[in-house]
């Protein structure tokens, strides 16, 4: 009589051990760990409902574990809502800052730019900060072609803010024409010479927002730009208007 051999049933290994159409809870937990940094409310609900559908009816999830997972969901939802609220608030603040900045157009600001709009018959008053004072100061004025047209020396200065004025005088004699000029101060203190940016007045031409600096960037007549946070004075209109 012929002997019938018992059929050999292959043993599944690895991920092929899972029957088609069935997702194991351990696999979902693995996915959760991999995507922890990007997991949102939708992913959490998917994991949670999959766990409920796949649980053993004879050994269901304990009430304590169920309540704990519901608490996690509540915390996730609260965090998501808070994140959305903060994002909306940031957009609102940005819009308000931009609208406020647009009101500067046409006005005169004083900021550490060095460039200044000179109008015949009116002085330019620059401002520098000297936290340690100075043995002496040299004020140099340059025209649009970067030619030095005027130099003035100042003696010892005490610590604090110092006003440096220019009335349009030229070293060669006479007065400068109306236009944009650059003012540079060289501060001599304790044997060292340092060029210091002068805060000068200029008329605002446009205002833009810089995401990189998270600040409004003010452009003045002549093309110079300065962050709004560095503006230290705002006047109603440019001198001479």
Order of alpha helices (4+ residues) and beta strands (2+ residues): alpha-alpha-alpha-beta-beta-beta-beta-beta-beta-beta-beta-beta-beta-beta-beta
